[in-house]
Amino acid sequence: MKERLTRLKTIRKLIKNYRIESQETLLAYLQKEGYEVTQATLSRDLKLLKVGKVSDGNSGYIYTLPGEDERAESEQIYVQDFLRGYVSIDYSGNIIVIKTFPGHANTVCNALDNMNMDEILGTVAGDNCLFACLREGITGEKFMEELKRRIPELED
């Protein structure tokens, strides 16, 4: 089974290139692309991508992706959540430790997850810190470079 991030990219491409009216149609296209996913997984993917349905001007509806303005606004909200909650960032090997203000770890973790950084394999949040496991071959330095590219206001 292919990875989630590549599946999400494929879903975006399919919605941009085809007239997709239902999840069943989208599932069929995904199967042609080599993905075996359940309807529940596809529903979660569509929610994560903020896919909507708009009138096709006739008698039906088609899937559509959010506009660049909406996506940029959404990303900015996550950046602000991250900046409001984090205290410090440190790393060792492929583990990132982000300390947060008490009660902010889930918000910061959610913000990080929604930035859809390819470098991150997964995250776990507590009350005042979270852990992120990086993909094989990704160093803490590479992660910090990408995070600072996405969040220029991030302090060292």
N, C-alpha and C positions, 0 to 999 in steps of 0.2 A: 504494500500500500504506500502510495506517495505521501510525502509530508504535507501537513496542514497548510503551511505557507504557500507551497507551490499549488495546492488545490485552490486556495483563495485567489491566487493570481489567475488561475485558469477560469474560475467562476467569473471574475471581472472581465476577462477577455471574451468569454462566451456571451455575457450580457451585452457587452459593447458591440459584438459582431453579429448577433442573431436576435431575432424577434422571439423572445421567450415569454410565454403566457402563463406557465404553471411550473410548479416544482417537479412534476413528473417529466415535463419536457427537458428541464435543466438536468435532472438525474440521467436521462437518456444521453444527453450530450456529454456529461461527465463520464459515463460508462464508455462511450466511444473514445474518450481521452485516456482511458485506463484507470479510472477511479471507481472504487466500489465503496459507496457511502450510503448510509441509511437516510431516510427522510428527516429523522430527528437531527442528525449531524448537519444535513443541508440547511435545515431551519436555523440552527445555531450559526452556521457560516453566513447566511443571509443577514441575520441580525447583526453580527459582528461587522459586516461590510456596509451596514446601514442601507441595504437594498430596499427600494420601495416599489410600489406598483402605480403606474400612471395610465390614464386613459389613452388608448391608441387612436382616438378620434373617430372610431367606428362604433363597434359594439363590445369591445373587450378592453382588457388591461394587459400591460407588458411590464416586465421588470426593468428597473432603471437604477443606475448608481448615483450616489450623491454628487453634486457638482463640486468642482475644485474649491469654490468659496466655502461651501459647507464643510468639506473635509479639512480645510485649513483652519476654520473656526473651531471645529471639534478637536483637532490636534492641539490648538492653542489652549483650550480648556484643560486638556490633560497635562500640558506643560505647566500651567499655573498650579494645578493640583500637586504636581510633583514638587515644584519650587516651594510651595507653602508648607509642605510636610516634611521634607528631608532635612537632616542635620548634617550627615557626613556620609561619604562613600569610600569604601576600602575594598581591597580584593586580595585573594591569594589563589594562585592557580586559576582554575576556571570557576571559582565561587566569588560572587560579589556580595558584599554586606552593606546594606544601606540602613543607617540609623535614622530614625524619625522622631518627631515629637510624640509624646505618649498619645496613643489612640489614632495616629495618622498612618500607620504602616499599611493598612488595607487600602486606603485612598492612594498612597504613593505606589503601591503594588499594582493597583488597578490602572493607574496612569501609565506605568511602565508597560504593562501587558497590552494596553490599547495603542501604544506607539508602534506595536508590531515590529519590533527589532529582530531581524534575522539572527543576530548574535546570541539571543537568549533562548535556551532550551526550555526553561520553566522557572517559576517563581513561587515562593512560599512566604506569607506574611505572618508576623506575630502582632504584638501590641505596639512596640516602639522600634522594631527593626524588621527587615525583610532580607531574604536570601534569593539571589538569582544564580542559576547554574548556566554557564555559557556553553555553547556548542564546542565540539572537539576542534582544536586548532585556534580558537578565539582566545586571545589574552585579555587580561584586565586592562592593559593599555589600549588595545584596539576597541574594547567596549567603551572606555572613557572617551576616546576620540569621537566615536559615533554618537554617544550621548551628548557631548559638547557641540557637535554639529547640529543636532536636533534642538538642543537647549543652550544657545549661546550665552544666556545669563548665568549658567551654572558656574559656581565658584569652585576653585581648586581646594 
